[in-house]
Amino acid sequence: MKSKVKIYIVLVLSCFFMLNNCSDDQLDISNPNSPTPESFWQNEDHAEGGLVSVYAPLPTIPMFGRILVGIHLIHRSDIANPFPQSNVNDVGALQVRPENPRLIEIYSEWYKMVSRANQVINRVPDIEMDAARKSEILAEAHFLRGFAYFYIVNLWGTSPLILDEVTGLEDLFAPNSTVEATYASIISDFTIAQAGLPQDGSLPKGEVGRATWGAATAFLGRSYLYTGDFASAITEFKKVMDSGIYMLNENYNDNFTEEIKNTPESIFEIQYSVDGNATGSWGGAGGDRWRAQAWEADVAPRNYSSQQSFSVNQWVLDLFLSEQTVDGGEDPRARATLLWDYPGAMIYQDVFAEQFMGDDLTRVWARKYLNFRRENALTPGAWAGAHNNWKIFRYADLLLMYAEAENEVTGGSQAALDALNEVRARVNMPAVAGLGQADLRQAIRDERVKELAIEGNRFFDLLRWGISADRFEQNPEFRSNSQGVFIRGRHEYLPIPAQDVQANPNLVQNPGY
């Protein structure tokens, strides 16, 4: 069995992006026992260790281990209806402020990745080492920097774009970038990564969890799609489709269980240890962070978690039940994704209808990714409940994006229909046919909900389609649990942390905050 990339930090190589706790005197202090960039980047082991430090933030609690996934991706969409919980659910409840600690955590982790990637890209070319591995290391670093900025630009919009190694205090006072300039950098990074990674589907160093040619190509296509360059998106998605590396799992739910990982449908996913004792600790990239995931507590029904979590808005269930399989049955993705009061419904080890009362009995809840062999979201023990890998990019997602791009270019083409129907056929849903461009566009968007709900893609979809404000303004019931009100021109993006704006005279806060 190929080994996993154990995502832990080997050496703290980067400067923190936030400056509020740093004075000029503090920055002048050096520790003779700590390596400097000049003393560290000397050999192949240093290159490998530096690269691993770029991966290090990905599985941590602030990132895909909990805060990013559960709170900043899933809670913000029109699928979720979060309950109020100070400092935790504020983003989804439309009450987030620039001082929010959960906001600061993810911002810091993304820029740690950027800073560390910049060091690898700057320093590794001068190291004498195996040329082929050097090329792969640089390609992985470019992928990770592009990956970080893809999330940064979709979360914060005009946040700073830093592409050089930080060598002095003046380098930390970067101004806001533009969305267009950030995407140009993202596309460049993914293009470089694509060229430098093995195109036969093999893994760098043979380790599952590293960047691959397929992941770089898929993200390149996604970046073109997000910028409206549909023709280029089609080209990149088609490369992945024609590669023969990826395919849909026969069983839809195999994408979300604790036991099944790194299937042929997975293009990129965050790795978690199968060792039930590998729990690590709270915090960002540093020390022992190789751990289980903790986002289940932010997704599970609130009666089964210490967190307030969210209910699912009724329109999502209605969409699932609006059509039947070719055999006249219910779309199997409905019960894999959602919980509601249907005959025989279970919630963890309990009968659903016996555990919920009043309004909660009639609400819809999340089911996807929950580990029902446990008693609740926190059993057994603290925040280390389960070890599901988080799927960043699935082949089904790519097929639907290819269908979307094809439809925008050709309007109802057979290629678009074929990609859409490949996703539907996996769950025995009837083929879509005979739709014009506008109707097919809506069919693809609806399919993205049914295929990808509770996977953190929906708010980015609303944002790139330019309909996020419309959805919430026209449907205030989407925030009935918190009474939050979506403000156009404000809630499309998160606020930049207050301490960064206060410390950087060149940085302007996002509108409305």
C-alpha positions, 0 to 999 in steps of 0.5 A: 500500500502506498504511504500517505503524506503525513501532513505535519510541520517539519519546520516553521519556515514562514513569517506570520502574515498578521503583524499586530503582535510584532514590533520592530524590536521583536523582529530584530531579535534572532535565535541562534538555535533556530535555522534561518532561510539562508542556513536551511535551504541546503539539500534535498531533505530541506527541499522535501521538508520545506514542501511538507510545511506547505501542505501542513495547514490543510488538515488542521482544525482551522482549515479542512479539519473543521472551521473552514469546512463546517463554518465558512463553506457549508454554513454560508450557502442557501442550503444551510440555515444555521442556528445562532452561536457566538463566534462559531456560527456568526458567518452563516448567521450573517453576523460575522465581524472582522474581529471574529476568531474563527475568521482570523484562524483560516485567514492566517492558515491560508497565508501561511501556505502562501508564504511557505510556498513562496519560499519553496519556489524561491529557494529550491531552484538553487539546491543541488538535487535530483532534477526530476524530483526538484521539478516535482517539488516546484510543481507541487508548491505552485499547485499549493499556492494556486490552491490557497489563492483559489480559496482566498479569492473566493472567500475574501475577493480583493485580499493581498496577492503576495508572490515573492518570499517575504524577506523584510518588514516592508514586504508584509505591507501588501495592498489589496489585489484585484480579483482579476490579478489573483485569478491570473496568478492562480491560473499561472500556478496551476499551469506550471503545476500541470506541466511539472507533475506526472501525466500518467496518474502516478503520485509524487514520491508515491504518496497519496495526498500529494498534488497530482497532474489530475488535480492541477488540471482539474483546478485549472479548468475550474479556475477558467470556469470561474472567470468565464473562460468556458472554452479553456475550461472545456479544454482542461476538463476534457484532458482529465476526462480523456486521461482514463485516470478517474471514474465515478464510484459505483456506489454514490455513498462510498465518497463519504464514509470513514472506511473508504478513501482515495477512490478512482472518483477522488481527484484531490482529498484531505488525508486523515489518519486511520489510527483512532489514537492520532488526535493531535490538538487544536490549532494551526500548522505546527507541532502535532496536528496529524489528527482526525477531523472535527467538522462533524460536530458543525454538520450534525443535528444540534441535538447530537452535537455540542454545537448549534449546527444548522438545519437544511432549508426545505427547498433542498429536499423538495428538489430531491423529491421532484423527480424519480429514478427510472424505476419510479423510486426516490433519488438515492442521493436524498437519504445519503445527503439529508435526514428527515422524518421518513419511515425508518429514518435513524439518527445515529443509533436512535429512531429519528421520530422518537428523538425529535419533537415540535419544529425539529421533527419537521425540519430537514437535517444534514446526513452526508459524511456523518458516522452513524455507527457512533452515538453522536457527533462527538463520540467517542471523545472530544473533537477526534470523532472520526477520520473521514477524508474530506473530498476537495474535488470529485470527478462527478463535480468535474463532469458537471462543470464540463457540462456547464462550460459546454452548455455555455459555449454550444447551448444544449450540446450533446457533450453537455448532456452526456456529461450530465447524464453520466452523473445521473446514471450512477444513481439510476436517474433518467437521462435529460434530453431535448433542453435548450441552453437556459433550461439545461443551465438550470438542470445542471445547477440543480444537479450540482445541488443533488450531487454535491450538497453539504460538500462546501461548493454551493456558496462559491457557485452562487458567487460565480453565477452572480446570484448569491444576493438574489437568492437570500433577498428573495428567500429570507426564510433561508436564515429563519433560525438566526434571523440574519439578513443578507446585505448585497455588496457585503456578505458576498465576501468575508471581512479581512481580519481587523488586526491585519487592516489595522497593522497594514496601512495599504490594506483596505477592508472589504465593503460593509465591514 
